[in-house]
Amino acid sequence: MRPEIHTLFVVAAIGIITGMLHSVLRQVGRDDWAHWVTIVGFVIVLYMVAGYLQSLFQHLQRVFHFY
């Protein structure tokens, strides 16, 4: 499997796990923890995707000759 597809599935899995944890924590009454779990999940995904965004922008610079 290509790394891009693997990363897509990992991001989807993190989103599903984060959503489930958020729902469970809200039902238990821990709204503050639920929000923190969501923020941490978002930061993890953002960190994973940041490398791909950087390579995309570099590729666009090469294609359109923006040096």
SETORMI-669265 format. One record per residue (C-alpha): chain; x, y, z. Coordinates in steps of 0.05 Angstrom, whole numbers, plus 5000, padded with zeros to 4 digits. Layout:
+-----+------+-------+------+
| mol | east | north |   up |
+-----+------+-------+------+
|   A |    X |     Y |    Z |
...
+-----+------+-------+------+
END
This chain:
+-----+------+-------+------+
| mol | east | north |   up |
+-----+------+-------+------+
|   A | 5000 |  5000 | 5000 |
|   A | 5026 |  5069 | 4983 |
|   A | 5046 |  5115 | 5040 |
|   A | 4994 |  5167 | 5022 |
|   A | 4937 |  5117 | 5026 |
|   A | 4965 |  5090 | 5091 |
|   A | 4966 |  5160 | 5120 |
|   A | 4895 |  5171 | 5098 |
|   A | 4871 |  5109 | 5135 |
|   A | 4911 |  5129 | 5197 |
|   A | 4880 |  5198 | 5197 |
|   A | 4811 |  5167 | 5189 |
|   A | 4825 |  5119 | 5247 |
|   A | 4848 |  5176 | 5292 |
|   A | 4785 |  5215 | 5275 |
|   A | 4740 |  5156 | 5291 |
|   A | 4776 |  5141 | 5357 |
|   A | 4775 |  5214 | 5376 |
|   A | 4701 |  5220 | 5361 |
|   A | 4685 |  5158 | 5402 |
|   A | 4726 |  5182 | 5461 |
|   A | 4693 |  5250 | 5457 |
|   A | 4624 |  5220 | 5458 |
|   A | 4639 |  5174 | 5516 |
|   A | 4671 |  5229 | 5557 |
|   A | 4612 |  5276 | 5545 |
|   A | 4562 |  5223 | 5567 |
|   A | 4602 |  5211 | 5630 |
|   A | 4601 |  5285 | 5645 |
|   A | 4673 |  5302 | 5631 |
|   A | 4662 |  5356 | 5579 |
|   A | 4730 |  5389 | 5593 |
|   A | 4767 |  5324 | 5580 |
|   A | 4725 |  5311 | 5518 |
|   A | 4747 |  5378 | 5489 |
|   A | 4820 |  5364 | 5505 |
|   A | 4817 |  5296 | 5471 |
|   A | 4789 |  5330 | 5409 |
|   A | 4843 |  5383 | 5409 |
|   A | 4899 |  5331 | 5418 |
|   A | 4870 |  5289 | 5361 |
|   A | 4868 |  5350 | 5316 |
|   A | 4940 |  5368 | 5333 |
|   A | 4965 |  5297 | 5319 |
|   A | 4930 |  5297 | 5251 |
|   A | 4955 |  5367 | 5235 |
|   A | 5026 |  5345 | 5251 |
|   A | 5020 |  5284 | 5205 |
|   A | 4991 |  5324 | 5147 |
|   A | 5039 |  5383 | 5153 |
|   A | 5095 |  5345 | 5117 |
|   A | 5049 |  5329 | 5059 |
|   A | 5027 |  5401 | 5054 |
|   A | 5098 |  5425 | 5053 |
|   A | 5116 |  5378 | 4996 |
|   A | 5053 |  5399 | 4958 |
|   A | 5073 |  5473 | 4963 |
|   A | 5144 |  5458 | 4941 |
|   A | 5118 |  5419 | 4882 |
|   A | 5071 |  5476 | 4863 |
|   A | 5130 |  5525 | 4867 |
|   A | 5170 |  5481 | 4819 |
|   A | 5112 |  5473 | 4771 |
|   A | 5096 |  5547 | 4767 |
|   A | 5168 |  5571 | 4774 |
|   A | 5157 |  5610 | 4838 |
|   A | 5227 |  5612 | 4868 |
+-----+------+-------+------+
END
